Amino acid sequence: MEPLLRIVDELERRDEAAAGALHEIEEQQREVEEIRSRTAAIASFLAAFPDALAAREAEERAAAESRTAAAAALAEAEDALAQAEERGREDARLAAARAAQHARDALHEAELRVERAHAERERLVREEQEQRDDADRLVLRVQPLARTLAADPRIATEPPAPGLDGVLEWASQARGDLLVARAGLATERDKVVREATELVAGALGEPLPGNGVAGVRGRLARSLHTG
């Protein structure tokens, strides 16, 4: 039994090593997926930015034209009110006063539209700069992880090409390579557990539940102690 226990001890060490490597792979998967998702979102924003900016600029121009028209309409309405007040007819003066007030309200709304359009364009320009800054940070952030994965023989992913597109392509490739590596480690752990279970079950002459190498070793140790 003692040689068998040493064999199971070695299997347990292999299992622990595989478990540690599997945990590391899973952490790398999470980081790669975070990088990939963020990079894809930035790339999508930057691709849509020229059209979005053109739309904001068009709205700003339209708002300015609307304000100009509203200002001209107010000037006409105030001229009409001045003329109505000179004639002295109450009904005409009241109608002209209402028209002038409507024109003032319209100009106020047009000025608010100009302010909103300008603020939206400015916000979009600021966001574009923020996205580009984030892209630069991602390009730097990915470098140490890329070197780690490139040095791991189970993964060996090539370093990313320069720029955001290079990071996105690298992250997609790394995600696939990590999936393969994770599957290999999971298979390795299953194989070690099966080997330990079969060895100990054969030695004890009884079936054992598949509760991991540590559990199998514990069952063997208890059997040796009882013996």
C-alpha positions as CSV (number, residue, x, y, z in Angstrom):
1,M,0.0,0.0,0.0
2,E,2.8,2.4,0.8
3,P,4.1,2.5,-2.9
4,L,0.6,3.1,-4.0
5,L,0.2,6.0,-1.6
6,R,3.3,7.6,-3.0
7,I,1.9,7.2,-6.5
8,V,-1.4,8.8,-5.4
9,D,0.6,11.6,-3.7
10,E,2.3,12.3,-7.1
11,L,-1.1,12.2,-8.8
12,E,-2.4,14.7,-6.2
13,R,0.5,17.0,-6.9
14,R,-0.2,16.8,-10.6
15,D,-3.9,17.5,-9.9
16,E,-3.0,20.6,-7.8
17,A,-0.7,21.9,-10.5
18,A,-3.4,21.4,-13.1
19,A,-5.9,23.1,-10.9
20,G,-3.6,26.1,-10.3
21,A,-2.9,26.4,-14.1
22,L,-6.6,26.1,-14.8
23,H,-7.4,29.0,-12.3
24,E,-4.7,31.1,-14.0
25,I,-6.2,30.4,-17.4
26,E,-9.6,31.3,-16.3
27,E,-8.3,34.6,-14.9
28,Q,-6.6,35.3,-18.2
29,Q,-9.8,34.5,-20.0
30,R,-11.7,37.1,-18.0
31,E,-9.1,39.7,-18.7
32,V,-9.0,38.9,-22.4
33,E,-12.8,39.0,-22.7
34,E,-12.9,42.4,-20.9
35,I,-10.2,43.7,-23.3
36,R,-12.0,42.3,-26.3
37,S,-15.4,43.7,-25.3
38,R,-14.0,47.2,-24.5
39,T,-11.9,47.3,-27.7
40,A,-14.9,46.3,-29.8
41,A,-17.0,49.0,-28.2
42,I,-14.4,51.7,-28.8
43,A,-13.8,50.5,-32.4
44,S,-17.6,50.7,-33.0
45,F,-17.8,54.2,-31.6
46,L,-14.9,55.5,-33.6
47,A,-16.2,54.0,-36.8
48,A,-19.6,55.7,-36.3
49,F,-18.1,59.0,-35.1
50,P,-17.7,60.8,-38.5
51,D,-21.4,60.3,-39.4
52,A,-22.5,61.2,-35.8
53,L,-20.4,64.3,-35.9
54,A,-21.8,65.3,-39.3
55,A,-25.4,64.8,-38.0
56,R,-24.6,67.0,-34.9
57,E,-23.1,69.7,-37.1
58,A,-26.1,69.6,-39.5
59,E,-28.4,70.1,-36.5
60,E,-26.3,73.0,-35.2
61,R,-26.5,74.7,-38.6
62,A,-30.3,74.1,-38.8
63,A,-30.7,75.5,-35.3
64,A,-28.8,78.6,-36.2
65,E,-30.9,79.1,-39.4
66,S,-34.0,78.6,-37.3
67,R,-32.8,81.3,-34.8
68,T,-32.1,83.7,-37.7
69,A,-35.6,83.2,-39.1
70,A,-37.1,83.6,-35.7
71,A,-35.2,86.8,-35.1
72,A,-36.4,88.2,-38.4
73,A,-40.0,87.2,-37.6
74,L,-39.8,88.9,-34.3
75,A,-38.5,92.1,-35.9
76,E,-41.5,92.1,-38.3
77,A,-43.9,91.4,-35.5
78,E,-42.6,94.3,-33.5
79,D,-42.8,96.6,-36.5
80,A,-46.4,95.5,-37.0
81,L,-47.1,96.1,-33.3
82,A,-45.6,99.6,-33.5
83,Q,-47.8,100.4,-36.5
84,A,-50.9,99.0,-34.8
85,E,-50.3,101.2,-31.7
86,E,-50.0,104.2,-33.9
87,R,-53.3,103.6,-35.6
88,G,-55.0,103.3,-32.2
89,R,-57.3,100.4,-33.0
90,E,-57.6,98.2,-29.9
91,D,-58.3,94.9,-31.7
92,A,-55.4,95.4,-34.1
93,R,-53.1,96.4,-31.3
94,L,-54.0,93.3,-29.3
95,A,-53.6,91.0,-32.2
96,A,-50.2,92.5,-33.0
97,A,-49.1,92.2,-29.4
98,R,-50.1,88.5,-29.4
99,A,-48.2,87.9,-32.6
100,A,-45.1,89.7,-31.2
101,Q,-45.2,87.6,-28.0
102,H,-45.5,84.4,-30.1
103,A,-42.5,85.6,-32.1
104,R,-40.5,86.2,-28.9
105,D,-41.4,82.7,-27.6
106,A,-40.4,81.2,-30.9
107,L,-37.0,83.1,-30.8
108,H,-36.5,81.8,-27.3
109,E,-37.1,78.2,-28.3
110,A,-34.8,78.7,-31.3
111,E,-32.0,80.0,-29.0
112,L,-32.5,77.0,-26.7
113,R,-32.3,74.7,-29.7
114,V,-29.0,76.3,-30.7
115,E,-27.6,75.8,-27.2
116,R,-28.7,72.2,-27.1
117,A,-27.2,71.5,-30.6
118,H,-23.9,73.1,-29.6
119,A,-23.7,71.3,-26.3
120,E,-24.4,67.9,-28.0
121,R,-21.7,68.5,-30.6
122,E,-19.2,69.5,-27.9
123,R,-20.2,66.4,-25.8
124,L,-19.6,64.1,-28.8
125,V,-16.2,65.6,-29.5
126,R,-15.2,65.2,-25.9
127,E,-16.4,61.6,-25.9
128,E,-14.4,60.9,-29.1
129,Q,-11.3,62.1,-27.4
130,E,-12.0,60.1,-24.3
131,Q,-12.5,57.0,-26.4
132,R,-9.2,57.5,-28.2
133,D,-7.5,57.9,-24.8
134,D,-9.1,54.7,-23.6
135,A,-7.9,53.0,-26.8
136,D,-4.3,54.2,-26.1
137,R,-4.5,52.8,-22.6
138,L,-5.8,49.4,-23.9
139,V,-3.0,49.2,-26.3
140,L,-0.5,49.6,-23.4
141,R,-2.5,47.4,-21.0
142,V,-2.5,44.4,-23.4
143,Q,1.2,44.2,-23.8
144,P,2.2,42.4,-20.5
145,L,-0.7,39.9,-20.9
146,A,0.3,39.3,-24.5
147,R,3.8,38.5,-23.5
148,T,2.6,36.1,-20.8
149,L,0.4,34.2,-23.2
150,A,3.1,34.2,-25.9
151,A,5.5,32.6,-23.5
152,D,3.0,29.9,-22.4
153,P,3.5,26.8,-24.6
154,R,-0.1,25.8,-24.0
155,I,-1.3,29.1,-25.7
156,A,1.6,30.7,-27.6
157,T,-0.6,33.5,-29.0
158,E,1.3,35.9,-31.2
159,P,1.7,39.5,-29.9
160,P,-0.8,42.0,-31.2
161,A,-0.2,44.2,-34.2
162,P,0.0,47.9,-33.5
163,G,-3.2,49.9,-32.9
164,L,-6.7,49.2,-31.8
165,D,-7.4,46.8,-34.7
166,G,-4.4,44.8,-33.7
167,V,-5.6,44.5,-30.1
168,L,-9.1,43.4,-31.3
169,E,-7.7,40.8,-33.6
170,W,-5.3,39.5,-30.9
171,A,-8.0,39.3,-28.3
172,S,-10.2,37.3,-30.5
173,Q,-7.4,34.9,-31.3
174,A,-6.3,34.7,-27.6
175,R,-9.9,33.9,-26.5
176,G,-9.9,30.9,-28.8
177,D,-6.5,29.7,-27.7
178,L,-7.4,30.1,-24.0
179,L,-10.6,28.0,-24.6
180,V,-8.5,25.2,-26.1
181,A,-5.9,25.4,-23.2
182,R,-8.7,25.4,-20.6
183,A,-10.3,22.3,-22.2
184,G,-6.9,20.6,-22.2
185,L,-6.3,21.3,-18.5
186,A,-9.8,20.1,-17.6
187,T,-9.2,16.9,-19.5
188,E,-5.8,16.5,-17.8
189,R,-7.5,16.8,-14.4
190,D,-10.2,14.3,-15.3
191,K,-7.5,11.9,-16.4
192,V,-5.5,12.2,-13.2
193,V,-8.7,11.7,-11.1
194,R,-9.7,8.7,-13.1
195,E,-6.2,7.2,-12.8
196,A,-6.1,7.7,-9.0
197,T,-9.6,6.4,-8.6
198,E,-8.9,3.3,-10.6
199,L,-5.6,2.6,-8.8
200,V,-7.1,2.9,-5.3
201,A,-10.3,1.1,-6.2
202,G,-8.3,-1.8,-7.5
203,A,-6.1,-1.9,-4.4
204,L,-9.0,-1.7,-2.0
205,G,-11.3,-3.9,-4.0
206,E,-14.2,-1.5,-3.8
207,P,-15.7,1.2,-6.1
208,L,-14.8,4.8,-5.2
209,P,-16.9,7.9,-5.8
210,G,-15.3,10.4,-8.2
211,N,-14.6,13.1,-5.6
212,G,-11.2,14.3,-6.7
213,V,-7.6,13.0,-6.1
214,A,-7.5,14.5,-2.6
215,G,-10.6,12.5,-1.7
216,V,-9.2,9.3,-3.2
217,R,-5.9,9.8,-1.3
218,G,-7.8,10.4,1.9
219,R,-9.7,7.2,1.5
220,L,-6.5,5.3,0.8
221,A,-4.8,6.9,3.9
222,R,-7.7,5.9,6.1
223,S,-7.5,2.4,4.8
224,L,-3.8,2.2,5.6
225,H,-4.4,3.6,9.1
226,T,-7.1,1.1,9.7
227,G,-5.0,-1.7,8.5
